Amino acid sequence: MSATLFSAEGLVKRFGGVLAVDGVSLAVPERGIFAVIGPNGAGKSTLLNLLSGIHPHDQGSMAFAGADLARLPAHRRVRLGMARTFQKIRLFKQLSALENVLAGFHARHRVPWWQHVVPGAALAQDRARCQQEARRLLEFVGLAERTAARAGALAYGEQRMLEIARALATGPRLLMLDEPAAGLNAAEVERLIERLDAMRRDGLTLIVVEHNMDLVMTIADRVLVIDHGQYLFEGSPSEVQRHPGVIEAYLGVAA
């Protein structure tokens, strides 16, 4: 059994009178792919926003690699080794693909702050290192020939992959992906699956919120199902497919 890298207990989030997440707990094993699924409006993206620190939780607790995440903001979580992408792509549209990935290195610069005011050899070396790694990440996601292209001019599927490359630039141990297959065609989904599998082989831990059931059932090691903001079931992909409560939640009929 793999050690738990990320855990949450009894997470609750309210928006006014709406209870969006209601007492959800989870434990994400290290070096695997943990998927979160559920019908539309189940609270999946809200849950991911809690895990990544975008929204503060109202109740519950979270820990990453043994560190308590209580009230830790999103940028501090990035420095701990947590990164994410978004359901609605958030790129710097006027910057090039390469510049977008370079922006992800903000948490990993190895030079003292004053060298940004009075540049020296260490700053030049750091910039060269970031450039080299950024190009490697663009190659990994299939954008090696698009480094100079403006991000806003890229095809939709390319923008999805660029956002993953930028998140990887932060050097995460845990990468959280919110609907990474949304809007992709079948060939693009296949390439995404290949890259997710490669990340897992490289030792990265992934949390994937996804509607594409073919992707989830192909790639996930564990699957958490939530409905109306509440825990419904957790198990292997095959167990999830057979669970009567999951079938009812998706189809609206008892199995």
N, C-alpha and C positions, 0 to 999 in steps of 0.2 A: 504494500500500500504506500502511495506517495504521501509525503508530509503535506499538511494543509498550508497553503501560502496566504490565502485570504479567507476571512470568516466574518460573518455578520449574524447578530442575534436580535430577533424581535424588532426589526426595523419598521418604523411607522412614519408616514408622511401625510400631512393634511394640507389641503389648499382650501382655505375657508371652511365650508361645511362638507367638502368632498374628502373622503378618506381614500387617497390614491394608492398607498401601500400600507397594508394592515398586518403587522407582526411577522414579516418574512424573515426567515433565517436560512443561511446557506454556508457551506464549507467548500472551498475550491481547492482541489489537490494541485500540487506543484507539477509543472511540466505536462499539462494536459489541456484539453479543450472542454470547457464547461459552458453549455448552452442554456439560455433562458428563453422559453417560448410561452405563448398564451394567445388567446383570441385578441382581436382589436380592442383597445381600451383596457387591457388587463393590468396595465401599470408597469410594463417592461422597461420602457425608456425612463420612466420616473425612478424605478429601482436603480438603473444604471447611473442616473444623475446623483443618486444618494451615494453609491459606491465610489464614484469618482470625485465627489465633493462639490459638484456643481450646485446642488441644493443641500441645505442642512437637513438632517433628519430630526424629527420631533421626539422620537423615543428609540431606544435600542443601542447597540454597540457594534463597532467594526474594528478589525485588527488586520494588519498586513505585515507578514514576516515577523510577527511578534510585537509590532509597534501599534500602540493604541491610536486610532484615527479620530478620536473624539474631537469634533470641531476643527479638525485640521483642514485648511482650505485646499482647493484643487491644486494650486501651484506647488504647495508643500508636498502633496501626494505625488506629483510628478517627480520631484527630487528624490522621493523615497524609492521610485521605480515603478510607478503606475502611470499608464498612458491610455488614451482613448480616442476613438473617432466618433463622429456624430451622424445621426440619421439624416439631417439636413447638412450637406457638405459645407464645411467652414474653412475655405482656403483664402489665401491672399490673392484675389483674382487678378490683380494688376501686376503681380510679381511672376517671375518665371518659375517653372517647375523646380529647378535647382535652388532658387532663392527660397521657395516654400520649405524645402527639406532643410536647408541651412538654418531656417528659423527654429527648427526643432532642436537644435543643438544648444539652445540658450541655457539649459540646465546642466550642460556638460563641459563648459569652457574651462580650460586648465591654466588660465593666466590670471594674475592679480588684476583687480579692477583698474588700477592706475595705468596699466599698459594700454588700455583703450583710450586714454588721454595722451599719453606719451608712448607711442608704439615702439616696440622693440622686437628682437629676434624671436622671443617666446610667442608673441602675438602672431607673427608671420607663420611660425610653425604650427600653431593651433589652427589658424585659418586653413592652411594647407591640409592638415589632418581632416578637418571637417569637410572640406571640398571633396577629398578622396572618398570619405565614407558616404557622403551624400550621393555621389555618383554610383557607388556600389549599391546603395539602397534603391536608387532609381532603376538600376539594371535588374535588381531582384524583383521589382514589381512590374517589369516589362516596359519601362519608360526611358531606357538608355538613349533612344534617339530623339527624345522630347525634352531634354534638359533646358534648352533655351526657349521653349514655347511658353507663351503666357498661360498661366493656370486657367484663366477664364475662357481661353480658346480651346482647351482640351475637350475631347469627347467626354460624355458623362461617365462612362466606365473608367476612363483614364483619370478623371478627377477623383473617383473613389479610391483608386490605387495610389494616387499621389497623397491623399490624406493618410493612408496607411503608412506610406514611406515617411511622412513627416512625423507621425506618432512614433515610429521605430527609431527615429533620429534622437529621441530623448533617452534612449538606452533602457527601455523598460524591462522589468522582470514579469510584469503583468500587463497585458494589452487587452483593453475592453473595446469591442466593436459593436456599434449600434446599427443594425440592419445593413451590413456590408454588401449584401447581394441585391439590395433594393435598386431597381431600374436596370439591372444587368441582363444581358441576353444569355442564352444557354452556354455559349462558348466562353463568355466572360466569367460565368459562375464556375465552370470547370477550372479555369485558370486560377480563380480565387481559392478554390478548394486545394489546388496544388500548393499554393503559397501558404495557406493556413497549415497544411500538413508539414511543410518545410519549417515553418516557425516552431511547431511543436517538436520536431526532430532536433532543432537547434537549442531546445531547452526552455523556450518561452512558454508561459502560461497564458491561456486565452479565455476570456469570457465573451461569448458571442450571443447577442440578442438578435433573433432572426425570425422572419416569417417563412422563409424558404425551407420547407420541411425536407426536401430532398437533400439540401446542403447539410442540415442539422443531423439527419439520420446517417449521412455518409461520414461526417467528420467528428461528431461529438463523442466524448468519452462518457460524460454524464449530462443529463438534461433535467433542468428544473422547470416545472410547469406552474404558472401562476394564473389566477383568474379572479377578476374583480379585486385586484390588489392583494390577494391572499395566496398562501401556499396551497397548491393542489396535489402535486406529486413530484417525486424526484427518483430517477432511476436511469438505467441504461437506455439507449435508443429503442431497443426491442421491447423493453418493459413499458416504456412510455406509449408505444404504438398499440399495446394490448390493454392498457389500463382503461376500464369503463368510464371513470370520471373524466379522463382526458378526452375520450371520444365524445362524451356528452357535451363537454365544454365547447368543443370545436364544431360539432354537428348539430347541437341543440336537441339531441335525442338520446335516450338511454341505450346503452349497448345491449 
